[in-house]
């Protein structure tokens, strides 16, 4: 399997999981047009996509979902809470689309992929992360969560590669331009993981997970350099033995190869 960043951050999130017999998208936070442009630019094939896995209903994760589903004639899988909010509060079209409910801790299949949603902690209706399996390989996706508890950590530990949130630098957030109410939201248990929190996770996982994409960086309260420094501190001497990538909004270009292969 291969995991490729198409976009990551507050302007949109979208990851392409390529398997042996098909592909999945996790989230569709870009416009459908831009998503398809980036898929082509990355040398990937949109025709292989079997479904979109949706973590939650915030705009930077579903902006292009409706149109993309119809253009590609593919279903979307999300929790009941996410789908209810998307269909009743976010969607503007009444054209038919194929939405399917998934549940925390219940495995389902899409083609040869086996997918397990798990609960995250975010200020959304019923957010989740995903463990995606194919042919004995596992990719874990965990962003938009204010905490990483033991069950979440143990799921990630058994993965061959993960996408993990490293959203903000606490000092930049504290001294930055956001109103205090927004700062409290981001720091809360239903907010976003800080660089130190992500580093603590990497310390706990160690060599168990050799491939990591650090994702969903705040453009206002973080920098790739701070994320890298924090990850290096968390991993210590084994950092150089790992494949650690910092995802940005730049998409996929030869100068910015944001992917890992298993």
Residue, then its C-alpha position, 0 to 999 in steps of 0.5 A: x500500500x501507499x499513502x499520499x498526501x493530496x492536502x493537509x491543514x486548515x485549507x483542506x485535507x485529503x489522503x490517497x490510499x493506494x492498494x493492489x486492486x484499488x484505492x481509497x480517499x480519506x476525507x475530501x476537503x478540497x474542491x472536487x476539481x482541485x482534488x482531481x487535479x492533484x490526483x493526476x499531478x501525483x501520477x495517481x488514477x482517480x478511476x481506481x478510487x472505490x470510496x471516500x472515508x470521512x473522519x468528520x463533517x467540518x468543511x476542511x474535510x468535506x468541502x468537495x465530498x458531494x461533487x466528488x462522489x457524483x463525479x466518480x460514482x463512489x460511496x462515502x463511509x462515515x459515522x451516523x453522526x457525521x452523515x446526519x450533519x453532512x446531509x442535513x446541515x452542510x449539503x446544498x445539492x439534492x442530487x442522489x449520492x451513496x452514503x453508508x454508515x460505519x460504526x466505531x470498532x466495527x470492521x467493514x470491507x471495501x473491495x480488498x480493503x478491510x477498514x476499522x473506524x475508531x473514536x477520536x476526540x474532536x468538537x464534531x458530531x461523531x468523529x473517527x479515525x481509520x485503520x486500513x488493512x490490505x494483504x496483511x499491511x496496515x495504515x492508521x489515520x488519526x487527525x483532528x483529536x484533542x487527545x490520544x488515549x490508550x486504545x487509540x495508541x494501541x491501534x496505531x502501534x500495530x500499523x506499518x505506517x500512520x498519518x498523525x496530527x501535529x497541529x500546533x506549537x503551544x507557544x505560537x498558539x498562546x502568543x498568536x492572533x487567535x481570540x482566547x475562546x478559539x485558543x481554548x478550543x484548540x487546546x481542549x480535549x476536543x481540539x487538536x494535538x500539539x507538537x509535544x503531544x504528537x512527539x509523546x505518541x511517537x516516543x511511545x510507538x518508537x520503532x513499532x511504526x517506522x513510517x509516519x506522516x505528521x499532518x494537519x499543521x496550523x498555518x498560523x500556529x505552527x511551522x514544518x520546522x517546529x514539527x520536525x524538531x519536536x518529532x526529532x526530540x520525541x524519537x531521539x536517536x532512532x529518528x534517522x532510522x524512521x521515515x518521518x514526513x511533514x505534510x503541508x498544503x503544497x500537495x504532491x510535487x517532485x519537490x515535495x514527495x509527501x508519501x510513504x509506501x509499505 
